[in-house]
Amino acid sequence: MDIGTIRGIGTAVVFVAFIGLLLWAFSKRRKSEFEDAANLPFADDPKPGERDEQSSRSNNQ
């Protein structure tokens, strides 16, 4: 087995892994999970009206 054959096999393995990753990432079954994960940075942010109420409560105490 020469180096060209090994490189060809390696390229084929990486290509198959890439196609598998694409299928996993764009499958319809995962869409809701990815949408939930995309909204995680905003999960702890208060709503616009709540921020004003919280700051006024802390100032009054």
Secondary structure, DSSP 8 states (H G I E B T S, - for coil): --HHHHHHHHHHHHHHHHHHHHHHHT-GGGHHHHHHHHTGGGTT---HHHHHHHHHHHHH-
